[in-house]
Amino acid sequence: MQTLDNKVIIYDNVCPMCQAYTAGFVQLGWLNHRTGFADAAPALLQGIDLDRARHEIPLHDTVTGETLYGLDALFFLLGRRFPGLQPLFRWRIFRAPLYILYQIITFNRRIIVGSAAPAVGFDCAPDVNRFYRWVYIGLALTWTTFLVAPLRPDAPFLWPAMGLLHGAALLLGLYLPKRLDLAGHGATMLLINALLLRLLPEGVVVQVGIFALLVWIWRKRLALVA
């Protein structure tokens, strides 16, 4: 497939997920150019809607000045690679759930990965969207519950305990954005813990290692909301 020499995709420098899939496009030969927001030339940033670009990754044409955002940008690249899927990408019933999933991820990406703002350059941090933050917290806690439940099927306290965690997150994030950030980080930590418990073998050494890792991660995340 011919690469798009005039197209450049602009990603969040401190988001590993954004770095990974944009690098994948380049490695696959679908694009020749990508740049992080913090490294982008001022002229490039002036050619896009920065407020929208903070929430939907932009694919900018340096010749025509046209910019595609979010799912439109991703579907454009996928559609060139798989032309037969282009009608599917235009189908509203197909796009609607993916749009919701995209919004959940993009508004919570720095909560998910626990990244701070870049030291220099433009910071493309998304706004705090209370609706999508609560959706993410709810999903993270729900996944945590169902990951942990099979590990302790005979524990009568498990479901009340998980209910208390849900309630604590609700109370923690009720008012200020920083508290909502803290609730998001807390839900993420619970999910990470559940995933490690499911994926790693049982044993005291493993559990101590998981605990030490979570303490280290949690200290870094607390610094983000201090």
C-alpha positions as CSV (number, residue, x, y, z in Angstrom):
1,M,0.0,0.0,0.0
2,Q,1.3,3.4,-0.9
3,T,2.2,5.5,2.1
4,L,0.7,8.9,2.7
5,D,3.7,11.2,2.4
6,N,1.7,14.4,3.1
7,K,-0.1,13.0,6.2
8,V,1.3,13.3,9.7
9,I,-0.4,11.9,12.8
10,I,0.1,13.8,16.1
11,Y,0.0,11.9,19.3
12,D,0.2,12.5,23.1
13,N,4.0,12.2,24.0
14,V,3.3,10.9,27.5
15,C,0.7,8.3,26.5
16,P,2.4,4.9,25.9
17,M,-0.8,3.6,24.2
18,C,-0.7,6.6,21.7
19,Q,3.0,6.1,21.1
20,A,2.5,2.4,20.4
21,Y,-0.3,2.4,17.9
22,T,1.1,5.5,15.9
23,A,4.5,3.8,15.8
24,G,2.7,0.7,14.5
25,F,1.2,2.6,11.6
26,V,4.7,3.8,10.7
27,Q,6.3,0.4,11.1
28,L,3.5,-1.2,9.0
29,G,4.2,1.3,6.2
30,W,0.8,3.0,6.4
31,L,2.3,6.3,7.3
32,N,5.7,8.0,6.9
33,H,5.3,10.7,9.5
34,R,4.2,11.0,13.1
35,T,5.1,13.5,15.8
36,G,4.2,14.2,19.4
37,F,2.3,17.3,20.4
38,A,5.2,18.4,22.6
39,D,7.6,18.1,19.7
40,A,5.4,19.4,16.9
41,A,6.4,22.6,15.0
42,P,4.3,25.7,15.9
43,A,3.1,25.9,12.2
44,L,1.8,22.4,12.4
45,L,-0.1,23.0,15.6
46,Q,-1.6,26.2,14.2
47,G,-3.1,24.2,11.3
48,I,-5.3,22.0,13.6
49,D,-8.1,22.5,16.1
50,L,-6.0,22.1,19.3
51,D,-9.0,21.8,21.6
52,R,-10.5,19.0,19.6
53,A,-7.1,17.4,19.0
54,R,-6.6,17.0,22.8
55,H,-9.5,14.6,22.8
56,E,-9.3,13.1,19.3
57,I,-6.0,12.3,17.7
58,P,-5.5,14.3,14.5
59,L,-4.2,13.2,11.1
60,H,-3.2,16.3,9.3
61,D,-2.5,16.8,5.6
62,T,0.4,19.3,5.3
63,V,-0.4,20.1,1.7
64,T,-4.2,20.5,1.7
65,G,-4.5,21.6,5.3
66,E,-7.3,19.0,5.9
67,T,-7.4,17.3,9.3
68,L,-9.2,14.2,10.3
69,Y,-9.8,13.5,14.0
70,G,-10.3,10.5,16.2
71,L,-12.2,7.6,14.6
72,D,-12.3,9.4,11.3
73,A,-8.5,9.5,11.2
74,L,-8.2,5.8,12.3
75,F,-10.9,4.6,9.9
76,F,-9.2,6.5,7.1
77,L,-5.9,4.7,7.6
78,L,-7.7,1.3,8.1
79,G,-9.9,1.9,5.1
80,R,-6.9,2.5,2.8
81,R,-5.4,-0.8,4.0
82,F,-8.7,-2.7,3.9
83,P,-10.9,-1.0,1.2
84,G,-13.6,-3.6,1.6
85,L,-14.3,-2.4,5.2
86,Q,-14.9,1.2,4.2
87,P,-18.7,0.8,4.0
88,L,-18.6,-0.7,7.5
89,F,-16.7,2.3,8.8
90,R,-19.4,4.6,7.6
91,W,-22.2,2.6,9.2
92,R,-23.6,4.5,12.2
93,I,-24.5,1.3,14.1
94,F,-20.9,0.1,13.9
95,R,-19.4,3.5,14.7
96,A,-21.6,4.4,17.7
97,P,-20.2,1.8,20.2
98,L,-16.6,2.4,19.0
99,Y,-17.1,6.1,19.4
100,I,-18.1,5.6,23.1
101,L,-15.2,3.3,23.7
102,Y,-12.8,5.8,22.1
103,Q,-14.2,8.6,24.3
104,I,-13.8,6.5,27.4
105,I,-10.1,5.8,26.6
106,T,-9.2,9.3,25.3
107,F,-10.7,11.2,28.2
108,N,-9.0,8.8,30.7
109,R,-5.8,7.9,28.9
110,R,-3.6,9.7,31.5
111,I,-5.5,8.1,34.3
112,I,-5.1,4.7,32.7
113,V,-1.3,4.9,32.1
114,G,-0.6,7.3,35.1
115,S,1.5,9.8,33.1
116,A,2.4,13.3,33.9
117,A,2.4,16.3,31.6
118,P,5.5,16.7,29.3
119,A,8.3,18.8,30.6
120,V,8.3,21.1,27.6
121,G,6.1,21.8,24.6
122,F,2.4,21.7,24.2
123,D,0.5,19.7,26.7
124,C,-2.4,17.9,25.1
125,A,-4.0,16.7,28.3
126,P,-7.7,16.0,27.9
127,D,-10.4,17.8,29.9
128,V,-11.9,16.1,32.9
129,N,-15.1,14.8,31.6
130,R,-17.1,13.7,34.6
131,F,-19.4,11.4,32.6
132,Y,-16.6,9.4,30.9
133,R,-14.5,9.4,34.1
134,W,-17.4,7.7,36.0
135,V,-18.0,5.3,33.2
136,Y,-14.3,4.3,33.3
137,I,-14.3,4.0,37.1
138,G,-17.4,1.8,36.9
139,L,-15.9,-0.4,34.2
140,A,-12.6,-0.8,36.0
141,L,-14.3,-1.8,39.3
142,T,-16.6,-4.2,37.5
143,W,-13.7,-5.9,35.7
144,T,-11.8,-6.0,39.0
145,T,-14.7,-7.7,40.7
146,F,-15.1,-10.4,38.0
147,L,-11.4,-11.0,37.8
148,V,-11.0,-11.5,41.6
149,A,-14.2,-13.4,42.2
150,P,-13.0,-16.8,40.7
151,L,-9.9,-16.6,42.9
152,R,-11.9,-16.7,46.1
153,P,-15.2,-18.5,45.3
154,D,-15.8,-19.5,48.9
155,A,-15.2,-16.0,50.4
156,P,-18.6,-14.7,51.6
157,F,-17.1,-11.2,52.2
158,L,-15.9,-10.7,48.6
159,W,-19.0,-9.2,47.0
160,P,-19.8,-6.9,50.0
161,A,-16.1,-5.8,50.0
162,M,-16.3,-5.0,46.3
163,G,-19.5,-3.1,46.9
164,L,-17.7,-1.0,49.5
165,L,-14.9,-0.3,47.0
166,H,-17.5,0.9,44.5
167,G,-19.1,3.1,47.2
168,A,-15.7,4.5,48.3
169,A,-14.8,5.4,44.7
170,L,-18.2,7.2,44.4
171,L,-17.7,9.2,47.6
172,L,-14.1,10.0,46.8
173,G,-14.9,11.5,43.4
174,L,-18.1,13.3,44.1
175,Y,-16.9,16.9,43.9
176,L,-13.5,18.2,42.8
177,P,-11.7,17.1,39.6
178,K,-8.6,16.2,41.6
179,R,-10.7,13.9,43.8
180,L,-12.2,12.4,40.6
181,D,-8.6,11.9,39.3
182,L,-7.7,10.1,42.6
183,A,-10.8,7.9,42.3
184,G,-9.8,7.0,38.7
185,H,-6.2,6.2,39.7
186,G,-7.6,4.1,42.6
187,A,-9.9,2.1,40.3
188,T,-6.9,1.6,37.9
189,M,-4.8,0.3,40.7
190,L,-7.4,-2.2,41.8
191,L,-7.7,-3.4,38.2
192,I,-3.9,-3.8,37.9
193,N,-3.9,-5.8,41.1
194,A,-6.6,-8.1,39.9
195,L,-4.9,-8.7,36.6
196,L,-1.6,-9.5,38.3
197,L,-3.4,-11.9,40.7
198,R,-5.0,-13.7,37.7
199,L,-2.0,-13.9,35.5
200,L,0.8,-14.7,38.0
201,P,1.2,-17.9,39.9
202,E,0.2,-18.1,43.5
203,G,2.8,-17.9,46.3
204,V,3.9,-15.6,49.1
205,V,6.9,-14.3,47.1
206,V,4.7,-13.4,44.2
207,Q,2.2,-11.7,46.4
208,V,4.9,-9.7,48.1
209,G,6.3,-8.7,44.8
210,I,2.9,-7.6,43.6
211,F,2.4,-5.6,46.7
212,A,5.8,-3.8,46.4
213,L,5.1,-3.1,42.7
214,L,1.7,-1.6,43.5
215,V,3.1,0.6,46.3
216,W,5.7,2.0,43.9
217,I,3.0,2.6,41.2
218,W,0.6,4.2,43.7
219,R,3.3,6.6,45.0
220,K,3.9,7.8,41.5
221,R,0.2,8.3,40.9
222,L,-0.4,10.1,44.1
223,A,2.3,12.6,43.0
224,L,0.1,13.4,40.0
225,V,-2.8,14.5,42.1
226,A,-0.9,16.2,44.9
